[in-house]
Amino acid sequence: MIYELRIYTCLPGRLPALLKRFETDTLRIWEKHGIEQAGFWTTAVGTSSNDLTYMIRWQSMADREQRWAAFLADPEWQAARKASEADGLIVANIVSQFLSPTKFSRPL
């Protein structure tokens, strides 16, 4: 099991649009592709209140590559992304890290 930590920094004022896209479209499409989220967080105190941080569970890097590629190629996802960006781009930057749990970690 590996975890992918992703941090999206939104353009000013665009975080609500990103949250709406995840809530109404992205998570449903992820479910179709077997992508399992481990949690989502917004920044209450920190360097940017425009950030959305989340984690995804993967069985392996190969599992991630297969499922993520299918998700990105999904016409439903492409349409949802395009519709959500009708008023302009949402995300300014994405940071992604892959984490391996230690033997003393609690499962998420």
N, C-alpha and C positions, 0 to 999 in steps of 0.2 A: 504494500500500500504506500502510495506517495500522495502528498498534498500539494496543490498549486495555490500559492498565495498571489492574488491579483489586486492591484491598486489602480483604480481609475481616477484620474484627476480631471474634473469637468471644467469646461469653460465657465466663467462667472454666470451665475443664475441658471445653469443648465442641469444641476444635480436633480431637481424634481423630474425632469424629462427622462433622465437615466433610470431613476427609481421606478418610474411608471413603466418604462420599457421592460425592465426585469420582471416586475410584478405581473404585467398583463400579457407579455409575449415570451420573453427569453426563457423563463423557468419552465413553461409549458413545452417549449421546443426542446429544451435540454432533456426533459423527461422522455420525450419521444426517442431521443438518441442515447438514453441511459447515462446521462451526465448527472452526477450526484453532488449537490452543493453541501458544504459543511458549515456554512454560516455567512452572513452578510453584516457589515457594520458601516455606519457613517461616523465621521470624526466629530466627537463632542468637544474635545480639547486637543489641540495639536497645531501643526504647522499649516494645515489647509482644511477649511470647512467645506471645500468642494470635492472631497475625496469619498469614494466608495471603495471599501476593502472587502474582499470575499475570498473564500477558500473552496476548492473543488477537490473531492476525493477521486483518485484514480487507482486502478489495480496495478498499473505499470506505465512506463513511458510509451510503450507500444499501444496500450489501451487508450491513453490520452491522444496520441497522434491519430488513431483511427476514428475515435468518437468526435474529436474536435474538428477534424477535416470534414466529416459528414455534416456536422452542425453548420459550419461556415458555408458549405455548399448547398444547404437546404434552401429552396426557393421561399419557403414561408419565413425563415429568418431574414433573408435578404430583403423581402418586402417589408417586414416589421422594422428593420433597421432604417430603410429608406423612408418609411412613413414617419418614424420618430424623429428623423432629422430634417423634416420638411421645413421647419423654422430655423434651420442652421445646425451646424455640427454640435455635438454634445460633449465629446471627450477630447481633451487636449493632450493627454498622455496616459499610457498604460505601462505599468511595471509588473513583471511576472517573475516569480521565484518558485522553484520546486523544492519541497521540504520532505525529508525522510524522518519518520518518528524515531526517537531513541527507544531503547528497550524498556525504559521506565516511564514512558509517556502514557497518559490516559487516552483511550480512544475518544475521538470527537463524535 
